[in-house]
Amino acid sequence: MDNSKYQRKFAGYIGYNIVKTDFIYYVWLFFMLAIFGWLWEGFLYLFKDDTYVNRGFLTGPWLPIYGMGGIMLEILFRKWRDRPVMIFLSSMALCTLLEYVAGWYLELTWGVRWWDYSDMRWNLHGRICFLSSLLFGLGGMLLVWVISPLFYSLYRRVPDRVKIGLGLAVIVVFAADAAYSAMAPHVGAGVTYRV
């Protein structure tokens, strides 16, 4: 049986042949992941503490570490889209390193922690832990292997004027939030921990 017709038909859908993408695609991917991260962490704290908390140092509904991490994973590991175990292990390592460095930098800059794994088993300085590393690996594998190709197939259907206009508008709002938060970071009960 000749599978080449089938493979060509679905290659774009599952992302094996995604070549260069434009800057606005990465803007959309960044914000999709940053907003997902904000929702994810908000719901984790909702279930853990029975109260919703606006997580992160920015005021808006986004956690840029998720967006940046996801962009890095997509750019670096999309060449392994057919090797999910390699993506899992590499995502686990890269995201754990990113979380440690970001945690260290935020502590150094503002003197508080936005996350603390001190109570978790196998943690390092409370900035990272083994369970979160496993979740990073799983999330990175799902992102590169499944989510990003699906997102790209949807992105291609959006008219260019909408993609560019909405992308630039969100960048402006995000930049304003980042500038404001650089002067007055989002801190407080349930958001930050004392160092």
SULDA-V333706 format. One line per field, one symbol per residue. ss: DSSP state (h for helix, s for strand, l for the rest). burial: b if it has 9 or more other ideal C-beta (glycine too) atoms within 8 Angstrom, else e. A space follows every 50 residues. Layout:
# SULDA-V333706
ss->???
burial->???
This chain:
# SULDA-V333706
ss->lllhhhhhhhhhhhllllllllhhhhhhhhhhhhhhhhhhhhhhhhhhhl lllllllllllllhhhhhhhhhhhhhhhhhlllhhhhhhhhhhhhhhhhh hhhhhhhhhhlsslllllllllsslllsshhhhhhhhhhhhhhhhhhhhh hhhhhllllhhhhhhhhhhhhhhhhhhhhhhhhlllllllllssl
burial->eeeeeeeeeebebbbeebeeeeebbbbbbbbbbbbbbbbbbbeebbeeee eebbbbbbeeebbbbbbbbbbbbbeebbebbeeeebbbbbbbebbbebbb ebbbebbeeeebbbeebeebeebeeebbbbbbbbebbbbbbbbbbebbbb bbbebeeeeeeebbeebeebbebbeebbebbeeeebeeeebeeee
